[in-house]
Structures are given as structure tokens and as C-alpha cells.
Amino acid sequence: MAEIVFINSFEVPEGRDEAFLALWTQIDSYMCGKPGFRWRRLHRSLDPAARLRYVNVAGWDSAQQFDAAHDGEFVRMQAQPEWSEFPAAPALYTVEQETVAQPGEAVPAAG
């Protein structure tokens, strides 16, 4: 089965990075120890005025393991009222296409 990719984009008002990262780190630390977790990357927009300033991308072995990781403790952490300040748009994906450049070579355009 193909790796599952979780992508979650967050609205984080300018100047609220520390508050967001404190909440996100709690959940991230918990999820990284769950069965099926492979990796994650948290991206921050270069544009401080971007609506979706942070994007979390994480790899999981399966949708079932991802779902199982969202247990009571996860629900408790996510239910903290402070999260209401940071609307999110989460979804699970599978890789449809992937292109990797070789050192010194240009990547051909999809066609």
C-alpha cells in the first residue's frame, strides 16, 4: 500500500506564531510516537500576510494507523480553546505523481 500523506494548512495571524507553535508542538510530539507515523515537515510561508501561513505535511503508513492515532488524548489536546484562533484545513492524500531532479539535470516539464 502507498504511503499516506496528511496535509493540514493553518491560518495563523501575523504575530501569533509563538502561540500557534506551542499548541502545534504539543500535538506533534504526541503524534510522532504513534504507530504508523513516518515523518513530518512544518512549512511556514515566506509571506507574513499569507492567509495559510503554516502547512503541516506528514507521512503515515496507512489511513487506518492515522485514524487510530487520533485517540482520546489527541482529542483532548485538540479541544483546547486556544486552537479556535487557528482555523485549519486538514485532509489525507496519496501521492499521485512524483518527480525528482537528478544532480545537475533539469526536471522535464510534465506533459
C-alpha positions as CSV (number, residue, x, y, z in Angstrom):
1,M,0.0,0.0,0.0
2,A,1.2,3.5,-0.8
3,E,2.2,5.9,1.9
4,I,-0.5,8.2,3.1
5,V,0.3,11.9,3.3
6,F,-1.5,14.2,5.8
7,I,-1.6,17.9,4.9
8,N,-3.0,20.5,7.2
9,S,-2.9,24.2,6.5
10,F,-3.4,26.7,9.3
11,E,-4.5,30.3,9.4
12,V,-2.0,32.0,11.9
13,P,-2.4,35.7,12.3
14,E,0.8,37.7,12.0
15,G,2.4,38.0,15.4
16,R,0.8,34.8,16.8
17,D,3.5,32.4,15.7
18,E,4.7,31.6,19.2
19,A,1.2,30.7,20.5
20,F,0.5,28.6,17.4
21,L,3.8,26.7,17.6
22,A,3.3,26.0,21.3
23,L,0.0,24.3,20.6
24,W,1.2,22.6,17.5
25,T,4.3,21.2,19.3
26,Q,2.1,19.5,21.9
27,I,0.2,17.6,19.3
28,D,3.3,17.0,17.1
29,S,5.2,15.4,19.9
30,Y,2.4,13.1,20.7
31,M,1.7,12.1,17.1
32,C,5.4,11.4,16.3
33,G,5.3,8.5,18.7
34,K,2.2,6.8,17.3
35,P,2.4,3.5,15.3
36,G,2.5,4.2,11.5
37,F,4.0,7.7,11.8
38,R,6.9,8.1,9.3
39,W,7.9,11.8,9.1
40,R,6.6,15.3,9.1
41,R,7.6,18.8,7.9
42,L,6.1,22.0,9.1
43,H,6.3,24.8,6.4
44,R,6.0,28.5,7.1
45,S,5.0,30.9,4.3
46,L,7.7,33.4,3.3
47,D,4.8,36.0,3.0
48,P,3.8,37.1,6.5
49,A,0.4,38.3,5.1
50,A,-0.4,34.9,3.6
51,R,-3.8,33.5,4.7
52,L,-2.4,30.0,5.3
53,R,0.9,30.8,6.9
54,Y,1.7,27.3,8.2
55,V,1.3,23.9,6.4
56,N,2.0,20.7,8.2
57,V,2.8,17.7,5.9
58,A,3.2,14.2,7.5
59,G,3.7,10.7,6.1
60,W,1.9,7.7,7.6
61,D,2.0,4.0,6.8
62,S,-1.8,3.8,6.4
63,A,-5.1,5.7,6.8
64,Q,-6.1,3.2,9.5
65,Q,-3.0,4.0,11.6
66,F,-3.5,7.7,11.1
67,D,-7.1,7.3,12.3
68,A,-6.1,5.2,15.3
69,A,-3.6,7.8,16.4
70,H,-6.5,10.3,16.9
71,D,-7.4,8.8,20.2
72,G,-8.8,10.4,23.4
73,E,-5.6,12.1,24.3
74,F,-5.4,13.7,20.8
75,V,-9.0,14.8,21.1
76,R,-8.3,16.4,24.5
77,M,-5.3,18.3,23.1
78,Q,-7.1,19.5,20.0
79,A,-10.1,20.6,22.1
80,Q,-8.1,23.3,23.9
81,P,-10.0,26.6,23.4
82,E,-6.8,28.3,22.1
83,W,-7.0,26.3,18.9
84,S,-10.1,28.3,17.8
85,E,-7.8,31.1,16.9
86,F,-6.0,29.0,14.3
87,P,-8.5,27.6,11.7
88,A,-7.2,24.5,9.9
89,A,-8.0,22.6,6.7
90,P,-6.8,19.0,7.2
91,A,-7.0,16.1,4.7
92,L,-5.4,12.8,3.8
93,Y,-3.8,12.3,0.5
94,T,-1.9,9.7,-1.5
95,V,0.9,10.6,-3.9
96,E,-0.4,10.8,-7.5
97,Q,2.8,11.8,-9.2
98,E,6.4,12.4,-8.1
99,T,9.3,13.9,-10.0
100,V,12.8,14.1,-8.6
101,A,15.7,16.0,-10.2
102,Q,19.0,14.3,-10.6
103,P,22.1,16.4,-9.6
104,G,23.0,18.7,-12.5
105,E,19.9,17.9,-14.5
106,A,16.8,20.0,-15.3
107,V,13.5,18.4,-14.5
108,P,11.4,17.9,-17.6
109,A,8.0,19.6,-17.7
110,A,5.0,17.3,-17.2
111,G,3.2,16.6,-20.4
